């Protein structure tokens, strides 16, 4: 099993380049961007890229769909932390819908401010587990900041077809990162490597420009409220007005809370 330091040193060049999305350093740690995506295992003919595109059209998804790579296609959300589909769906809600329609393994990823990583993994139409690195991020209450859901690592690895990665993945997900020096994109880079998923995902904030180490922007299908072209621009403009006022639900609603007597701790 690799230590945290050696694991971070082993993250490939794509992950290092992806960290160029940092917006700079600020007091209290590095400031980063938010991004989200859904990785769908391609299984023709029932779940070829076209079927994924059709499903995204049905839920009126706004974002991009990439080409097939390593047996997966990646749907990148336009707004990482926001509503990106009909019925107040964020990326986790879209993943749930696609899992039911397609019945293939899915991995939903959401990074918020590079300070919180959320994962939702699906297989055979059912969610096998959900993870969030810091449930307290963005909240002003006594929610505890410890990672939640690392115990699902074995199920995540099995769903992605990499069962041998379970132990290393569990260690990585449970690791308490130093927010003053490490961003969640670094943890995500390790997750992608262990699960055999496209590593350029950490650099998708470069869209609509080309993605460093990934596909060119012209290779992705642009969707706005599920449509392409001029019609998509019109639909997307109206949808965005509503979606900005209706954020998606949180990844967890029952995270552990503190609040005990500090003298008893």
N, C-alpha and C positions, 0 to 999 in steps of 0.2 A: 504494500500500500504506500502511496506517495505522500510525503508531507505537504502541508499547504504551500511552503516556499518552493519546493521542487515542482509541484503541480503548476503553480503560476509561471515558473520559469519555462515550463514546457508548452504553454499556450502558443499556438502557431502564429505566423506572421500576420494572418488575416485578422486575428483578434487584436494584435498590437495596432494595426492600422485602423481598426474600428474605433479605437479609443481616441482617435483624432476628433471625435464628435464632442469631446469635453468642451464646455464653454468657458473653462478657466477655473482658477482656484479661488475659493472664498473662505472666509473665516468659518471654521467648523467642518471643513472638508471640501473635496472637489465638487464643483457644480456640474451637473450633467443634463442630458436631454432625456426626454421620454419617447419610447417607441414600443411597438407591439407587432406581433405577427402570429400566424398560424401555419404550422408545418403539417402537411397532409401526406401520408404515405400513399404513393401511387400504386394502384392495383387494377390494371386494365382487365376487362373493359368496363367494369362497374364503377371504378374510381380512377379513370384517366384524367389528365389535366382538363379536358373539356367538361367532364362531369363536375369537377371542382369549380370551374368557371360558371357553369350553370347554377350551381348551388349558391355561389356568391351573388349572382344576379337575383336569385329568388329572395334573398334576405336584404337586398339593396345595400350591399357592402360598398364602402368607399375606401379605396386604397389601390394597391397594385397586386397583380398575380404574376409570379416569376415563372421561368421555364423549369421543366423537370430537371432535377440534379440529384445524384446519389439516391435515386429512388423516391425522392420527395419533391413536392412543389410547395413554394412559400407564398402565402398571402400576407402582404404587408399592410397594416392599417395606416390610414393617413394621419390619424390623431391617436397617438399611443395610449394616452390615459383617458380618452373621451369616448363618446358614443360614435360608432362607425357603421351601424346598420339599423334597420327598422326595429321598432318595439324596444327602444332604449338599450340595444345590445352594444356592449363593448366587445373587445376581442375574445374574452372568455365566453360570453354569450353566443357569439358567432361560432366558436368552436363546438359548443354544445349542439347547436342546430346542425352543423356539418357532420358531426359524429353520428347523429341519428339518421341523416339522409344517406351517408356514404358507407357507414359501418367499417371504416378502416382506421388504423391508428392515427391519432392526431396529437400534436403538441402545441399548446397555446402558450405564448410567451409575452409578458408585459413588464417593461422596465419603466419605473417612475422616477424621474429626476436623477437617475443613476444611483439612487439610494434604496430602492426597493425592487426586488425581482419576484414576480409571480409566475407560477407554472401551473398548467392544468393539462393533464394527460388522459387521453381517451383510447379505448380499445373495444371493438365489437359493440359500439354504440353506447358504452357505459364509461363513466369517469372512473379511472382507477386510482386517482388521488389528486390532491391540490397542495401547492406549496407557496409560501410567501416568506421572504427572507427577513422582513421587518414589518410585522403587522401594525406597528405604532406609527409608521411614516405618514405624515400628513394629518394626524389626529391630535387633538388637544385634550387627551384624557389619560387614564392610567393604564392603557393597553401596554402589555409588555413587549419589548423590542426583539425578543429571541425568535430565531427561525421557527416556523410552524409548518409541519408536513414533511420533514426530512425522512420520516419513517416509511414514506412511500417510494423511496429510491429504488428498491428492487422491482416494484411494479412498473415504475417509469422505464427502467432499463429493459425489462422484458417486453413492454409494449413497443419500444423502439427497435427491438431485435438485437439488443446488446446486453444480454443477461449477465455476462461476465464483468460488466462495468458497475454492478450494483454496489459493491463495497466502497469503491472510490467515489462514486456518486453520492452515497450517503454521507461520507466524510465531508465532501465539498458543500453539500446543501446545509449541513449542520454547523459549518464553520462560522464563527463570529468574526466578521470582517471589521477591520479598523476603518471607520468612515473618514478618518483624517487622511488616509493614504490610499485606499482601495475603493474602486467603484464597482457597482453590481454588474457592469458589462464584463468585468474580468471574471466574475463567478460564472456568468452566462457563457463566456467563451469556453470555460472548462466543461460546462454541461454539454454544450454542442459537440465538443471534441469527444467526450466519453460516449455520447449516444450516436455518434456517426452522422451528425446533422450538418447542413451547410454552415460553415463558420462565418460567412460574410454577413450573417444576420445582425451581428453587433454593429455594422456600419450602415444600416438602412436609413439612418437619419439624413444621409446624403441625398436621398430622393427629393425632388425629381431629377437630380443629376445622377450620373453613373455611380454605381456602388463600388467602393474600393475592394479589390480582389473578388468581386462578384459580377453579376450580369450587368450589361449596359442598360441604361434606362429604356432604350428602344426595344429591348428584349422582353420587357414586362408589359402586361396588359393593364392599362389605366382604367379604373372603374370609379364612377361617381354615382352614388345611390344605385349601384348595380348596373349602370349603363355606360356605354362607351361613346366617344365622339361628341358631336355638338349636343345631342340629346342628353348625354351624361352631364355635360357642363350645366345645362339648364336645371336638370333634376337635382344635381349636386348642390347648386346654389340655394335652392329652396329647402332641401333637406338639412343643410348646414345651419340654417337659421333656427330650426327646431331643435336639432341635436345639441347645439351649444347650451341650450337651456335645460337639457335633460341628460345629466351625466349617468353613466352606467352604475349598477350597484357595486359595492366593494367586493374584493376577492374573498374575504372572510367577514362574517358578521358575529362570530362567537369566539374571537381570539381571547386568550387568557388575559386577565387584568390583575394589576397589583392592588395597592390600597390598604395592605395590612399595616399593623403597628410596626414602624421601623425599628423600635427597640426590641422587637421579638424576632427580627431577622438575623 
